Amino acid sequence: MEIDIHEIVRQAEQIPGWMTPNELTWLVKKASSLPEGAAWAELGSFCGRSLLAVGLALPDKSTLVSVDNNWQKREGNEIALFDVLRQINSKRKEQIKVHAICSTTDEACEWCRALSFDVVFIDANHSYEFCRRDIQNWRRLLKPGGTLCGHDYGREAWKGVTKSVDELLPDHNIYETIWSFTNREKTLEKQSCRSIDKAPIVLGIRYHSDWLAGENQFKLHWIKDWPERMIWWSEVFSMPYNLYRNSLQQIARRNWSRIEGLDSIVCLHSWPPEFFHDAIIIPIDDDDWLDPGICRFIRGEVDEQLASVSWRSERAYCLNRYAMHLYGQADSFMTNGYALTPKYREIVGNEQYQTSLKWHNIAADHAKESNLHSELLLGAAPCSWASITNLIGFDSCQKMRESAKSFSAWHNQIHPLDTTAVASIYTQEYQNLYRLNEDLLKGIK
C-alpha cells in the first residue's frame, strides 16, 4: 500500500498532543513497514494524534488496538478520542480492524493475552511504577522480532519513563523522545483462563452507526431512504438529528458511569472473539441504561457452568407497567437484556458468539440448558424519537410531523415520573431524557 507520509503527518498534527512531526514520521514509517495482517497496540491514546498516524499507515488486513480509559473530550480539547477512532474506522473500514478498549492497561493486557502483536507502543501512565509494569506485562505479548516502544524518554517531567526503560530494556534505541526495543526472545506462553469469579465484566456497546451500516440484526434495506428521512427530520424539528442522538448517548454514558464493579467498556464493532475470551460481556445499545447494581447481581448468580444471564427489559415509559407486572397485573415483557459468560462461547462457537453480541433476543435461544432468567428490571431502553424503529414507520414528512405531535401530547401526560421503587432506579436518567425530549418537541415546526 502506497502512503503519503507528509499528508498523514499533516492530518495527525491537527489532533491535540505532544508528538512532534519527526516522531509522527517515525511512527508512520514503522507502521507502513510492517507486513500485511500486522497487529499494533497503543497504550494511552490521549486525543488520538499518534493513533491516527498509525491507523492511516498500517498495511491492509492489520489490527489496531487502542487502550485508554477515557474516550470523551479532555479538558481544554475539542476533539475526543472516540472521534478519532471513528475517523480511522471510516477511512480504513474495509482495510483494517480498529478496536477500542476503555480500561486500564493492566486490565487490557489480561484480556488481550490470547493475542500477539508486532508493535506495542506505550504512552499511558508515565509514573515509574506503571511504566515498568506496562513494559513487563506487554513485552510477553510481542511476536518474536516484534517491537516494544514508547514516548517521552529523557524528558525531565517524566523520569519514571526513562528509569523503567533503562532498567528493563538496556539494549534499547532512542529517536528524539521515542524509545524502542526489539524482542529477540521466544514469545511467552499465554496464561490459562481465569475462573469465572475473577472474570472481568465488560460492557459491549453497539453504536448507532453499526445499525446504519447493517452490522446488527437487521439488514437495513431502507438505508437508501435515510438521507430523505433526515431531510424530513429537519423540516419537522429545529434540533438536528445528530445533536439529539448524541445527547441520548451522553445520558447513557452518565448512566454507565454509575455502574458499580464494571471492569471496562468496549466498542463491539468488528470485535474479534479472541478479545476478552474469558470475560462476561453485557451487550447494550449506545443509548440504553443499566441498573447501577447489575454487576453485583451477575457476580452473585453466575458459576462455571452458566452460559448466559437474561433479564426483563422494557422501555422507560413502561416502568409503571412493569410495576403492575410485579403485582400480577401485566404478563408480557420484552426480554432484550443479557450477559454472556465464557461458557456461552464454548457452547455456540466463535461465529455465533460474535453474532449474539450484536443481536437482541439471541443468547437464551442457544443456551437454554444453562441460562439464568431474571424478572428484575436490570436494563431499560429509553423511549426516544431517535430510535430507528420510530423512523422506519414513516413514508412522508407529514406522517412524521403528525406522529411527533402525538408523541408530544403523550410525553406531557407521563410526567412526573412514576414513583415506584423499580422506576426510581432510573430517575436521574429519566429526568434528563424528559428535558431532552421537551427541547426537541417544543421545536416542532
PAFIBA-312354 format. One record per residue (C-alpha): residue in one letter; x, y, z. Coordinates in steps of 0.1 Angstrom, whole numbers, plus 5000, padded with zeros to 4 digits. Layout:
BEGIN
aXYZ
...
# end
This chain:
BEGIN
m500050005000
e501450334990
i501150615015
d501850995016
i503851035048
h503751405047
e499951415043
i499451165072
v501651365095
r499851685085
q496451525094
a497751385127
e499151735136
q495551865136
i494851645167
p495951775201
g499051615216
w502751635222
m504151405194
t506451615172
p506351595134
n509551395133
e508251145159
l504951115139
t507051045108
w508950775128
l505650605137
v504250625102
k507350465087
k507350195113
a503750115108
s503950115070
s507049885071
l505049605088
p503749305068
e500149275058
g497949145086
a500149305113
a498949395148
w499649715166
a498649815202
e498850165216
l498650215253
g497450565262
s496050745231
f495051085247
c493151265219
g494451025192
r497251215175
s499750915172
l496850675168
l495650855137
a499150855122
v499450475127
g495950395117
l496350565083
a499750395077
l499250035087
p499049785058
d495849615048
k494249345070
s496049485100
t494649525135
l494949845155
v494149835193
s493750155213
v493850125251
d492650435270
n490350485300
n488850805285
w487150825251
q485551165257
k486851515253
r489751615275
e489651945294
g490652215271
n490452005239
e487651995214
i488551665199
a487751335217
l489551005212
f486250845202
d486051095173
v489550995160
l488650625164
r485550685142
q487750885117
i490250595113
n487450345110
s485750555084
k488850595063
r490150235066
k486950045073
e487449785046
q491249765051
i492049735088
k490249645121
v490249915148
h489449805184
a489050045213
i489449925248
c488250165275
s490150035306
t493450045324
t496449895306
d496649615333
e493049505325
a493649525288
c496749315290
e494749045308
w492049045281
c494549055252
r496848775264
a495548535238
l496948775211
s500448875199
f501549205185
d504149325160
v504349655178
v503249775213
f503550155218
i503450265254
d502350615262
a500050565292
n500750645328
h504250795330
s505050715366
y507950475373
e505650205388
f503050205360
c505550235331
r507649955345
r504549735348
d503449805313
i506849715299
q506849385318
n503249295311
w503049385274
r506549255264
r505248905268
l502548975241
l505149065214
k505748835185
p509348725180
g511149015164
g508349245175
t508949605187
l508249745221
c508450125221
g507150435238
h507150805242
d508751075264
y512050915271
g514551165285
r512051435294
e512751595328
a509051585337
w508851205331
k511851055348
g509850745356
v509750655319
t513550695315
k514350495346
s512050205338
v513250175302
d516950185313
e516449925340
l514349675320
l515549735284
p519149835285
d519549745248
h517150005235
n517350265208
i516350635210
y514850865184
e514151205198
t511951105228
i510850775214
w512450465228
s512350125210
f513349775218
t513349465195
n512049135211
r514648865203
e513148615227
k510548345221
t507048485229
l506048375264
e503348105266
k499948265272
q498348225306
s495348005311
c491848145316
r490848265350
s488048125370
i484648275364
d484548465398
k487648655386
a486448715350
p486149085342
i482649225335
v482749425302
l480149655288
g480049605250
i478549905232
r476649865199
y476750205183
h474050365162
s476550385132
d476750005133
w472949975128
l473150215098
a476050015084
g473949695087
e476249555113
n473349445136
q470449215134
f468549385106
k469949435072
l468649785066
h467149765031
w465650115036
i469050275041
k468850425007
d465950645021
w467950765051
p469051095036
e465451175027
r464351095062
m466951325076
i465551605054
w462151535068
w463651555103
s465051895096
e461652005083
v459851885115
f462351965143
s464552255149
m467052035168
p469451845144
y469151475144
n472851415153
l472651655182
y469651475196
r471251135191
n474551245207
s472551385237
l470951045242
q474350885242
q475551135268
i472651045291
a473550675287
r477250735293
r476450915326
n474350605335
w477150375327
s479550575349
r477250495379
i477650115374
e479549965403
g482149695397
l482249735359
d485749645346
s485649805312
i483649955283
v484449845247
c483049905212
l481649585197
h482049695161
s484249445142
w485349295175
p487148965172
p486048685196
e489648635207
f489448955226
f488248915262
h487948545257
d487348485294
a485248795301
i481548835310
i480149065282
i476949275286
p475949395251
i474049715250
d472849975225
d474650315228
d471550495243
d470350225267
w470650225305
l471549965332
d470949925369
p474050055388
g474049735407
i473949495377
c477449375382
r476749275418
f473749085406
i475748905379
r478648815403
g476148675427
e474448445401
v477048315376
d479048005380
e481447805358
q478547615341
l476247915334
a476348025298
s474248345299
v472148565321
s469048745307
w466648985323
r463449165316
s463949495300
e461449755289
r461150095275
a461450375301
y457850485296
c456650135306
l458250145340
n454850175357
r453549885336
y456549685349
a455549775384
m452049645376
h453649325363
l455349275397
y451949275413
g450449035388
q448549285367
a450649255335
d452248955319
s454249035288
f457649205286
m460449225260
t463549035272
n466449205255
g468949245282
y471548975287
a475148895296
l477248625280
t479848425300
p482848235286
k480747915288
y478348055262
r481248095237
e482247735244
i478747615236
v478047815204
g481447875189
n483148195179
e480848295150
q477648255169
y479248425199
q480048725178
t476548735164
s475048715198
l477049015209
k475349225182
w471749105182
h468849125206
n467048815218
i469648565208
a471548445238
a468848245256
d467848055224
h471347905221
a472047815258
k468647725273
e470147455295
s472447695313
n470648035311
l469548235341
h466348445337
s465748735360
e462548935364
l464449235376
l464549555356
l468349555353
g468249735320
a466049995303
a465750105267
p464550475268
c461650585247
s463150845224
w462450995190
a465850885175
s465250515175
i465350355141
t462150165147
n460450505150
l461850645119
i461250355095
g457550365100
f457150695081
d456750735043
s456251105043
c457251425061
q453651485070
k453251155088
m456451225108
r455051555118
e451751415129
s453351135149
a455751385165
k452751595177
s451051285191
f454351195208
s454451545223
a450951515238
w451751175253
h455051295266
n453451575286
q451051325302
i453651085316
h455551345336
p456251345365
l458051015367
d456350725384
t457550705420
t457650325424
a460850175437
v461550005404
a461150325385
s463350525409
i466350325397
y466450545366
t465050865380
q468251065371
e468350935336
y464650965330
q464551335341
n467451405317
l465551225289
y462451425297
r464251755294
l465851655262
n462551535246
e460951855258
d463652065240
l463151855209
l459351855208
k458852225216
g460652285183
i458152105161
k457652325130
# end
